[in-house]
């Protein structure tokens, strides 16, 4: 019985000794000091890692995303009434070309009549206050006036002048020349932009309210925007004036070329993407607002640092690679990287030409 116990204890001691020897060998093979890893010449890790010297090269990254077609801001206007009233005349029809200031329809509105009346009243009040101010100045200059009355006249004139300016501004918002208006003038609604009447529901005799849906939509669709959603990982490869290829489900075989005209400064935190505006010629009107589009970005070639995707390692906070500082010594280096394609990574910062990186097998240098 005692002999069996002695054999068991001896076996356990032998096993523990072997385990300790193995651990000692591992410790000798890889040693860690902060972000630096030391690899012994005898380590099996040496045969599992590949090295590559960084060289810059001309590179244009490509990626795909989706987008929505919309009219360019400032080239589309929805015409909604500003007053309650009844349409008395129509000047346009669907598909008609119009210029800025072209009359669209005419309407009678009691509210508009009050606006015109307020303008003429403010104009008359201003003239009266101006006359009184001039009289008070003359009296004071001749030594028979009262300074307090002059100051009151000045205040009254300033108030009347401001009221008149506000009344003029209200008329100009309606594209009405205050110098040509009269009390009996009907309200003409004009187009604020040049383009085509792409939608209209104008009907003579129709009573409309200020909160109604737009009665007409004017748009110039000879050029349009494709609003693309670009993921955070691809932002670094974007540049203004980059060329873009657009395809739609309506014409999947036709490639329409566009140009990046604006890259948003704001990132959507939910989708982790930004909006990119792409301007496209649309003279044949095949791109219609509201359509979905497939967007293929083709960046202009530029000197870049590109590394194999196998070289990039990640943790929860950052991306990094291992740099060979000297033989058997590797340093973890944080980089800003963008996916270029399935095999390559475009590095925006963190590496320079001449750096020697672990292009494959870096996982073996990671600590526990």
Secondary structure, 3 states (H helix, E strand, C coil): CHHHHHHHHHHHHHHHHHHHHHHHHHHHHEEEECCEEEECCCCHHHHHCEEEECCEEEECCEEEEEEEEEECCCCEEEECCCCCEEEEEECCCCCCEECCCCEEEEEECHHHHHHHHHHHHHHHHHHHHHHHHHHHHHHHHCCCCCHHHHHHHHHHHHHHHHHHHHHHHHHHHCCCCCCCCCCCCCEEEECCCCEEEEEECCCCCCEECCCCCCCEEEECCCEEEEEEEEEHHHHHHCCCCCEEEEEECCCCCCCEEEEEEEECCCCECCCCEEEEEEEEECCCCCCCCCCEEEEEEECCCEEEEEEEHHHCEECCCCEEEEEEEECCEEEEEEEEEEECCCCEEEEEECCCCCCEEEEECHHHHCCC
